[in-house]
Structure formats: structure tokens, C-alpha cells
């Protein structure tokens, strides 16, 4: 609302449109960015936690003690499972619940390994070591994919900014172009149409980039 009022005062009806559209778009972009950061952080945490858990179990530590140890460093992922194990309950449901968090999908493999080990009487350290190796391989592929996609995203953002730069460069300093786009009905129609097409292009590229990013199978 503040952006719409400020731009409306400076640029008339076009400013109101730009301000009203910019605020929710910025909020959506910021929310997506925060979710992506949280996902990346959890993916790294799961990788490190699985390796630490496999190491503790391989060293001969009891299962409940190993869970308690990794829960100290990664409480979001293992605190509930450690609490259930501490009272003699099955930690597998808590691990499956934690696996529903974005970026923590690999915990479903930890839960499956734990369940199989409890039923068969075998130690889960070997299976967890295999899960850790698979996670490291997946993270290497993921980093390579993100490096390849970074140039595509950068090009998309540059192309999205070009129309605005073109208007600024070729306005001639008299403001006639900006005045036409923000105050004339035809100019407003051009401005809104261009904004819609630019937004659709950016969203399409971002969706394609997310689809190309490898994730742990559910």
C-alpha cells in the first residue's frame, strides 16, 4: 500500500499499478528464497547427520545413545526420535515425520534402515553408511546442476530488466516515454501487458530450474 501511494503520487495511475504489483511479487520472491535456503540447509544437515550417526553406530555406541548424540547437533531432525528412543519407544515414526520437512526427505531411508535393523536384529550402521554415500553422490550432482542453472537464471533476470533499462535509456530525458506509460490508457495497457509477460517468463524459467534440480526420491 505504501509503495502504491508513493509511486501513485510520483507517476500517476501507472505508479499505483506498479506499486500494487511490486509489493506482493517481492513478498512471494522473499518467501520462496527463504524456503529454498531452509531446504538447502536441511539437505546439508541430513547428509552430515547421517554420516555422524553411521559413525557412532559403527563405533559400537548403542542405538539410543547414538540418536541422542546426533540430536544434540541436529535437534530439528532427530530430537523427536531421540526422545522416543529414550523412553523405549520406536523412533521410526518420528524419523518419518521429520522426513516430511522440505530437504529432509532422505530421513525416510534412515527410518527404513532403522526399521529393517530392528526387525532382523542386524546393525543399521552399514545401511546408514550406504545412505550417507548416496547422499554425498546426490549432493555432488545437485551442486553441478545448480552451477549449470545459475547462468540460465542470471540471463533470465538480465532479460527481465532489459525493458526497464530500454525505457530509461531511450526516454530522452524529457520524461515523455515514462509519462505515456504511466498516465495514458494505452501506455498503461502496454505496461501491464509487458509486466505480465515478463513475470510469466521468469516464473517459467524458475519452475523449469526447480524441476531439473535432483531431489531424494520420496
C-alpha positions as protocol buffer text, in pm:
chain_id: "A"
residue {
  index: 1
  type: UNK
  ca { x: 0 y: 0 z: 0 }
}
residue {
  index: 2
  type: UNK
  ca { x: 283 y: 239 z: 85 }
}
residue {
  index: 3
  type: UNK
  ca { x: 457 y: 161 z: -245 }
}
residue {
  index: 4
  type: UNK
  ca { x: 135 y: 215 z: -437 }
}
residue {
  index: 5
  type: UNK
  ca { x: 78 y: 554 z: -266 }
}
residue {
  index: 6
  type: UNK
  ca { x: 434 y: 674 z: -320 }
}
residue {
  index: 7
  type: UNK
  ca { x: 452 y: 566 z: -683 }
}
residue {
  index: 8
  type: UNK
  ca { x: 98 y: 689 z: -744 }
}
residue {
  index: 9
  type: UNK
  ca { x: 198 y: 1035 z: -627 }
}
residue {
  index: 10
  type: UNK
  ca { x: 510 y: 1034 z: -843 }
}
residue {
  index: 11
  type: UNK
  ca { x: 383 y: 859 z: -1155 }
}
residue {
  index: 12
  type: UNK
  ca { x: 7 y: 872 z: -1151 }
}
residue {
  index: 13
  type: UNK
  ca { x: -209 y: 567 z: -1223 }
}
residue {
  index: 14
  type: UNK
  ca { x: 85 y: 370 z: -1361 }
}
residue {
  index: 15
  type: UNK
  ca { x: 266 y: 416 z: -1033 }
}
residue {
  index: 16
  type: UNK
  ca { x: -33 y: 279 z: -845 }
}
residue {
  index: 17
  type: UNK
  ca { x: -32 y: -28 z: -1070 }
}
residue {
  index: 18
  type: UNK
  ca { x: 342 y: -81 z: -1032 }
}
residue {
  index: 19
  type: UNK
  ca { x: 333 y: -32 z: -657 }
}
residue {
  index: 20
  type: UNK
  ca { x: 35 y: -263 z: -610 }
}
residue {
  index: 21
  type: UNK
  ca { x: 206 y: -535 z: -815 }
}
residue {
  index: 22
  type: UNK
  ca { x: 559 y: -490 z: -681 }
}
residue {
  index: 23
  type: UNK
  ca { x: 472 y: -544 z: -315 }
}
residue {
  index: 24
  type: UNK
  ca { x: 312 y: -893 z: -342 }
}
residue {
  index: 25
  type: UNK
  ca { x: 571 y: -1000 z: -602 }
}
residue {
  index: 26
  type: UNK
  ca { x: 851 y: -901 z: -365 }
}
residue {
  index: 27
  type: UNK
  ca { x: 682 y: -1085 z: -77 }
}
residue {
  index: 28
  type: UNK
  ca { x: 643 y: -1402 z: -286 }
}
residue {
  index: 29
  type: UNK
  ca { x: 1004 y: -1381 z: -405 }
}
residue {
  index: 30
  type: UNK
  ca { x: 1134 y: -1335 z: -49 }
}
residue {
  index: 31
  type: UNK
  ca { x: 922 y: -1624 z: 81 }
}
residue {
  index: 32
  type: UNK
  ca { x: 1047 y: -1857 z: -195 }
}
residue {
  index: 33
  type: UNK
  ca { x: 1405 y: -1752 z: -127 }
}
residue {
  index: 34
  type: UNK
  ca { x: 1372 y: -1824 z: 244 }
}
residue {
  index: 35
  type: UNK
  ca { x: 1217 y: -2166 z: 174 }
}
residue {
  index: 36
  type: UNK
  ca { x: 1495 y: -2251 z: -71 }
}
residue {
  index: 37
  type: UNK
  ca { x: 1758 y: -2158 z: 186 }
}
residue {
  index: 38
  type: UNK
  ca { x: 1589 y: -2371 z: 451 }
}
residue {
  index: 39
  type: UNK
  ca { x: 1573 y: -2666 z: 210 }
}
residue {
  index: 40
  type: UNK
  ca { x: 1941 y: -2636 z: 122 }
}
residue {
  index: 41
  type: UNK
  ca { x: 2035 y: -2613 z: 489 }
}
residue {
  index: 42
  type: UNK
  ca { x: 1835 y: -2924 z: 575 }
}
residue {
  index: 43
  type: UNK
  ca { x: 1984 y: -3120 z: 286 }
}
residue {
  index: 44
  type: UNK
  ca { x: 2332 y: -3043 z: 417 }
}
residue {
  index: 45
  type: UNK
  ca { x: 2229 y: -3120 z: 775 }
}
residue {
  index: 46
  type: UNK
  ca { x: 2080 y: -3458 z: 678 }
}
residue {
  index: 47
  type: UNK
  ca { x: 2396 y: -3550 z: 491 }
}
residue {
  index: 48
  type: UNK
  ca { x: 2620 y: -3465 z: 785 }
}
residue {
  index: 49
  type: UNK
  ca { x: 2385 y: -3616 z: 1042 }
}
residue {
  index: 50
  type: UNK
  ca { x: 2359 y: -3949 z: 859 }
}
residue {
  index: 51
  type: UNK
  ca { x: 2736 y: -3970 z: 838 }
}
residue {
  index: 52
  type: UNK
  ca { x: 2771 y: -3889 z: 1208 }
}
residue {
  index: 53
  type: UNK
  ca { x: 2501 y: -4139 z: 1306 }
}
residue {
  index: 54
  type: UNK
  ca { x: 2662 y: -4414 z: 1098 }
}
residue {
  index: 55
  type: UNK
  ca { x: 2998 y: -4335 z: 1259 }
}
residue {
  index: 56
  type: UNK
  ca { x: 2856 y: -4351 z: 1613 }
}
residue {
  index: 57
  type: UNK
  ca { x: 2681 y: -4681 z: 1547 }
}
residue {
  index: 58
  type: UNK
  ca { x: 2986 y: -4824 z: 1369 }
}
residue {
  index: 59
  type: UNK
  ca { x: 3198 y: -4738 z: 1672 }
}
residue {
  index: 60
  type: UNK
  ca { x: 2977 y: -4962 z: 1883 }
}
residue {
  index: 61
  type: UNK
  ca { x: 2757 y: -4700 z: 2051 }
}
residue {
  index: 62
  type: UNK
  ca { x: 2407 y: -4812 z: 2146 }
}
residue {
  index: 63
  type: UNK
  ca { x: 2130 y: -4701 z: 1912 }
}
residue {
  index: 64
  type: UNK
  ca { x: 1957 y: -4477 z: 2167 }
}
residue {
  index: 65
  type: UNK
  ca { x: 2285 y: -4312 z: 2268 }
}
residue {
  index: 66
  type: UNK
  ca { x: 2378 y: -4256 z: 1902 }
}
residue {
  index: 67
  type: UNK
  ca { x: 2044 y: -4087 z: 1837 }
}
residue {
  index: 68
  type: UNK
  ca { x: 2086 y: -3870 z: 2146 }
}
residue {
  index: 69
  type: UNK
  ca { x: 2433 y: -3771 z: 2030 }
}
residue {
  index: 70
  type: UNK
  ca { x: 2325 y: -3655 z: 1683 }
}
residue {
  index: 71
  type: UNK
  ca { x: 2012 y: -3492 z: 1828 }
}
residue {
  index: 72
  type: UNK
  ca { x: 2234 y: -3251 z: 2019 }
}
residue {
  index: 73
  type: UNK
  ca { x: 2374 y: -3114 z: 1693 }
}
residue {
  index: 74
  type: UNK
  ca { x: 2063 y: -3154 z: 1476 }
}
residue {
  index: 75
  type: UNK
  ca { x: 1761 y: -3125 z: 1709 }
}
residue {
  index: 76
  type: UNK
  ca { x: 1519 y: -3036 z: 1430 }
}
residue {
  index: 77
  type: UNK
  ca { x: 1584 y: -3372 z: 1264 }
}
residue {
  index: 78
  type: UNK
  ca { x: 1647 y: -3613 z: 1550 }
}
residue {
  index: 79
  type: UNK
  ca { x: 1515 y: -3464 z: 1876 }
}
residue {
  index: 80
  type: UNK
  ca { x: 1175 y: -3635 z: 1849 }
}
residue {
  index: 81
  type: UNK
  ca { x: 1328 y: -3970 z: 1750 }
}
residue {
  index: 82
  type: UNK
  ca { x: 1580 y: -3947 z: 2032 }
}
residue {
  index: 83
  type: UNK
  ca { x: 1304 y: -3870 z: 2281 }
}
residue {
  index: 84
  type: UNK
  ca { x: 1104 y: -4175 z: 2172 }
}
residue {
  index: 85
  type: UNK
  ca { x: 1411 y: -4399 z: 2191 }
}
residue {
  index: 86
  type: UNK
  ca { x: 1497 y: -4267 z: 2538 }
}
residue {
  index: 87
  type: UNK
  ca { x: 1166 y: -4396 z: 2678 }
}
residue {
  index: 88
  type: UNK
  ca { x: 1194 y: -4728 z: 2496 }
}
residue {
  index: 89
  type: UNK
  ca { x: 957 y: -4638 z: 2214 }
}
residue {
  index: 90
  type: UNK
  ca { x: 1010 y: -4689 z: 1841 }
}
residue {
  index: 91
  type: UNK
  ca { x: 1191 y: -4389 z: 1683 }
}
residue {
  index: 92
  type: UNK
  ca { x: 1090 y: -4481 z: 1327 }
}
residue {
  index: 93
  type: UNK
  ca { x: 760 y: -4283 z: 1321 }
}
residue {
  index: 94
  type: UNK
  ca { x: 942 y: -3972 z: 1441 }
}
residue {
  index: 95
  type: UNK
  ca { x: 1204 y: -4014 z: 1169 }
}
residue {
  index: 96
  type: UNK
  ca { x: 933 y: -4050 z: 905 }
}
residue {
  index: 97
  type: UNK
  ca { x: 765 y: -3735 z: 1036 }
}
residue {
  index: 98
  type: UNK
  ca { x: 1093 y: -3542 z: 1017 }
}
residue {
  index: 99
  type: UNK
  ca { x: 1141 y: -3671 z: 662 }
}
residue {
  index: 100
  type: UNK
  ca { x: 834 y: -3468 z: 557 }
}
residue {
  index: 101
  type: UNK
  ca { x: 1028 y: -3146 z: 611 }
}
residue {
  index: 102
  type: UNK
  ca { x: 1148 y: -2989 z: 284 }
}
residue {
  index: 103
  type: UNK
  ca { x: 1505 y: -3100 z: 226 }
}
residue {
  index: 104
  type: UNK
  ca { x: 1492 y: -3383 z: 482 }
}
residue {
  index: 105
  type: UNK
  ca { x: 1341 y: -3647 z: 254 }
}
residue {
  index: 106
  type: UNK
  ca { x: 1646 y: -3872 z: 291 }
}
residue {
  index: 107
  type: UNK
  ca { x: 1546 y: -3939 z: 652 }
}
residue {
  index: 108
  type: UNK
  ca { x: 1288 y: -4178 z: 510 }
}
residue {
  index: 109
  type: UNK
  ca { x: 1580 y: -4404 z: 413 }
}
residue {
  index: 110
  type: UNK
  ca { x: 1718 y: -4373 z: 766 }
}
residue {
  index: 111
  type: UNK
  ca { x: 1379 y: -4473 z: 905 }
}
residue {
  index: 112
  type: UNK
  ca { x: 1359 y: -4771 z: 669 }
}
residue {
  index: 113
  type: UNK
  ca { x: 1712 y: -4882 z: 763 }
}
residue {
  index: 114
  type: UNK
  ca { x: 1630 y: -4850 z: 1131 }
}
residue {
  index: 115
  type: UNK
  ca { x: 1308 y: -5049 z: 1092 }
}
residue {
  index: 116
  type: UNK
  ca { x: 1479 y: -5328 z: 898 }
}
residue {
  index: 117
  type: UNK
  ca { x: 1761 y: -5346 z: 1152 }
}
residue {
  index: 118
  type: UNK
  ca { x: 1517 y: -5375 z: 1443 }
}
residue {
  index: 119
  type: UNK
  ca { x: 1319 y: -5649 z: 1275 }
}
residue {
  index: 120
  type: UNK
  ca { x: 1619 y: -5850 z: 1158 }
}
residue {
  index: 121
  type: UNK
  ca { x: 1846 y: -5788 z: 1454 }
}
residue {
  index: 122
  type: UNK
  ca { x: 2125 y: -5653 z: 1232 }
}
residue {
  index: 123
  type: UNK
  ca { x: 2305 y: -5327 z: 1300 }
}
residue {
  index: 124
  type: UNK
  ca { x: 2191 y: -5026 z: 1098 }
}
residue {
  index: 125
  type: UNK
  ca { x: 2543 y: -4880 z: 1068 }
}
residue {
  index: 126
  type: UNK
  ca { x: 2617 y: -5046 z: 731 }
}
residue {
  index: 127
  type: UNK
  ca { x: 2289 y: -4936 z: 577 }
}
residue {
  index: 128
  type: UNK
  ca { x: 2329 y: -4583 z: 711 }
}
residue {
  index: 129
  type: UNK
  ca { x: 2679 y: -4568 z: 567 }
}
residue {
  index: 130
  type: UNK
  ca { x: 2535 y: -4659 z: 227 }
}
residue {
  index: 131
  type: UNK
  ca { x: 2270 y: -4387 z: 269 }
}
residue {
  index: 132
  type: UNK
  ca { x: 2544 y: -4135 z: 351 }
}
residue {
  index: 133
  type: UNK
  ca { x: 2740 y: -4230 z: 41 }
}
residue {
  index: 134
  type: UNK
  ca { x: 2428 y: -4196 z: -172 }
}
residue {
  index: 135
  type: UNK
  ca { x: 2359 y: -3855 z: -23 }
}
residue {
  index: 136
  type: UNK
  ca { x: 2710 y: -3735 z: -98 }
}
residue {
  index: 137
  type: UNK
  ca { x: 2676 y: -3851 z: -458 }
}
residue {
  index: 138
  type: UNK
  ca { x: 2338 y: -3679 z: -489 }
}
residue {
  index: 139
  type: UNK
  ca { x: 2476 y: -3356 z: -341 }
}
residue {
  index: 140
  type: UNK
  ca { x: 2760 y: -3360 z: -594 }
}
residue {
  index: 141
  type: UNK
  ca { x: 2509 y: -3393 z: -878 }
}
residue {
  index: 142
  type: UNK
  ca { x: 2293 y: -3123 z: -721 }
}
residue {
  index: 143
  type: UNK
  ca { x: 2586 y: -2879 z: -697 }
}
residue {
  index: 144
  type: UNK
  ca { x: 2673 y: -2941 z: -1061 }
}
residue {
  index: 145
  type: UNK
  ca { x: 2312 y: -2885 z: -1166 }
}
residue {
  index: 146
  type: UNK
  ca { x: 2290 y: -2562 z: -966 }
}
residue {
  index: 147
  type: UNK
  ca { x: 2614 y: -2436 z: -1123 }
}
residue {
  index: 148
  type: UNK
  ca { x: 2472 y: -2502 z: -1471 }
}
residue {
  index: 149
  type: UNK
  ca { x: 2139 y: -2341 z: -1385 }
}
residue {
  index: 150
  type: UNK
  ca { x: 2297 y: -2030 z: -1232 }
}
residue {
  index: 151
  type: UNK
  ca { x: 2389 y: -1889 z: -1574 }
}
residue {
  index: 152
  type: UNK
  ca { x: 2037 y: -1956 z: -1704 }
}
residue {
  index: 153
  type: UNK
  ca { x: 1882 y: -1773 z: -1410 }
}
residue {
  index: 154
  type: UNK
  ca { x: 2122 y: -1481 z: -1443 }
}
residue {
  index: 155
  type: UNK
  ca { x: 2039 y: -1447 z: -1814 }
}
residue {
  index: 156
  type: UNK
  ca { x: 1668 y: -1458 z: -1736 }
}
residue {
  index: 157
  type: UNK
  ca { x: 1696 y: -1178 z: -1480 }
}
residue {
  index: 158
  type: UNK
  ca { x: 1901 y: -969 z: -1722 }
}
residue {
  index: 159
  type: UNK
  ca { x: 1641 y: -1016 z: -1995 }
}
residue {
  index: 160
  type: UNK
  ca { x: 1367 y: -923 z: -1749 }
}
residue {
  index: 161
  type: UNK
  ca { x: 1547 y: -598 z: -1664 }
}
residue {
  index: 162
  type: UNK
  ca { x: 1619 y: -500 z: -2025 }
}
residue {
  index: 163
  type: UNK
  ca { x: 1275 y: -343 z: -2095 }
}
residue {
  index: 164
  type: UNK
  ca { x: 1312 y: -110 z: -1798 }
}
residue {
  index: 165
  type: UNK
  ca { x: 1667 y: -18 z: -1899 }
}
residue {
  index: 166
  type: UNK
  ca { x: 1548 y: 44 z: -2255 }
}
residue {
  index: 167
  type: UNK
  ca { x: 1279 y: 284 z: -2135 }
}
residue {
  index: 168
  type: UNK
  ca { x: 1530 y: 472 z: -1919 }
}
residue {
  index: 169
  type: UNK
  ca { x: 1793 y: 496 z: -2194 }
}
residue {
  index: 170
  type: UNK
  ca { x: 1559 y: 599 z: -2477 }
}
residue {
  index: 171
  type: UNK
  ca { x: 1329 y: 828 z: -2280 }
}
residue {
  index: 172
  type: UNK
  ca { x: 1539 y: 1119 z: -2400 }
}
residue {
  index: 173
  type: UNK
  ca { x: 1542 y: 1288 z: -2062 }
}
residue {
  index: 174
  type: UNK
  ca { x: 1212 y: 1467 z: -2120 }
}
residue {
  index: 175
  type: UNK
  ca { x: 1003 y: 1206 z: -1942 }
}
residue {
  index: 176
  type: UNK
  ca { x: 757 y: 1175 z: -2231 }
}
residue {
  index: 177
  type: UNK
  ca { x: 800 y: 798 z: -2255 }
}
residue {
  index: 178
  type: UNK
  ca { x: 754 y: 744 z: -1883 }
}
residue {
  index: 179
  type: UNK
  ca { x: 459 y: 982 z: -1880 }
}
residue {
  index: 180
  type: UNK
  ca { x: 294 y: 790 z: -2166 }
}
residue {
  index: 181
  type: UNK
  ca { x: 345 y: 453 z: -1995 }
}
residue {
  index: 182
  type: UNK
  ca { x: 220 y: 567 z: -1655 }
}
residue {
  index: 183
  type: UNK
  ca { x: -59 y: 812 z: -1738 }
}
residue {
  index: 184
  type: UNK
  ca { x: -202 y: 730 z: -2082 }
}
residue {
  index: 185
  type: UNK
  ca { x: -453 y: 441 z: -2107 }
}
residue {
  index: 186
  type: UNK
  ca { x: -268 y: 283 z: -2400 }
}
residue {
  index: 187
  type: UNK
  ca { x: 62 y: 322 z: -2217 }
}
residue {
  index: 188
  type: UNK
  ca { x: -83 y: 161 z: -1906 }
}
residue {
  index: 189
  type: UNK
  ca { x: -210 y: -128 z: -2115 }
}
residue {
  index: 190
  type: UNK
  ca { x: 138 y: -174 z: -2264 }
}
residue {
  index: 191
  type: UNK
  ca { x: 297 y: -152 z: -1919 }
}
residue {
  index: 192
  type: UNK
  ca { x: 65 y: -411 z: -1765 }
}
residue {
  index: 193
  type: UNK
  ca { x: 93 y: -647 z: -2062 }
}
residue {
  index: 194
  type: UNK
  ca { x: 472 y: -627 z: -2062 }
}
residue {
  index: 195
  type: UNK
  ca { x: 482 y: -687 z: -1687 }
}
residue {
  index: 196
  type: UNK
  ca { x: 262 y: -994 z: -1719 }
}
residue {
  index: 197
  type: UNK
  ca { x: 474 y: -1145 z: -1996 }
}
residue {
  index: 198
  type: UNK
  ca { x: 799 y: -1074 z: -1810 }
}
residue {
  index: 199
  type: UNK
  ca { x: 661 y: -1228 z: -1491 }
}
residue {
  index: 200
  type: UNK
  ca { x: 538 y: -1536 z: -1678 }
}
residue {
  index: 201
  type: UNK
  ca { x: 879 y: -1581 z: -1839 }
}
residue {
  index: 202
  type: UNK
  ca { x: 1066 y: -1555 z: -1509 }
}
residue {
  index: 203
  type: UNK
  ca { x: 824 y: -1794 z: -1336 }
}
residue {
  index: 204
  type: UNK
  ca { x: 852 y: -2046 z: -1620 }
}
residue {
  index: 205
  type: UNK
  ca { x: 1233 y: -2046 z: -1606 }
}
residue {
  index: 206
  type: UNK
  ca { x: 1232 y: -2080 z: -1226 }
}
residue {
  index: 207
  type: UNK
  ca { x: 988 y: -2372 z: -1241 }
}
residue {
  index: 208
  type: UNK
  ca { x: 1199 y: -2543 z: -1507 }
}
residue {
  index: 209
  type: UNK
  ca { x: 1511 y: -2490 z: -1297 }
}
residue {
  index: 210
  type: UNK
  ca { x: 1347 y: -2640 z: -986 }
}
residue {
  index: 211
  type: UNK
  ca { x: 1224 y: -2937 z: -1189 }
}
residue {
  index: 212
  type: UNK
  ca { x: 1579 y: -3000 z: -1316 }
}
residue {
  index: 213
  type: UNK
  ca { x: 1725 y: -3000 z: -964 }
}
residue {
  index: 214
  type: UNK
  ca { x: 1768 y: -3360 z: -836 }
}
residue {
  index: 215
  type: UNK
  ca { x: 1599 y: -3449 z: -508 }
}
residue {
  index: 216
  type: UNK
  ca { x: 1598 y: -3756 z: -289 }
}
residue {
  index: 217
  type: UNK
  ca { x: 1318 y: -3994 z: -402 }
}
residue {
  index: 218
  type: UNK
  ca { x: 1024 y: -3997 z: -163 }
}
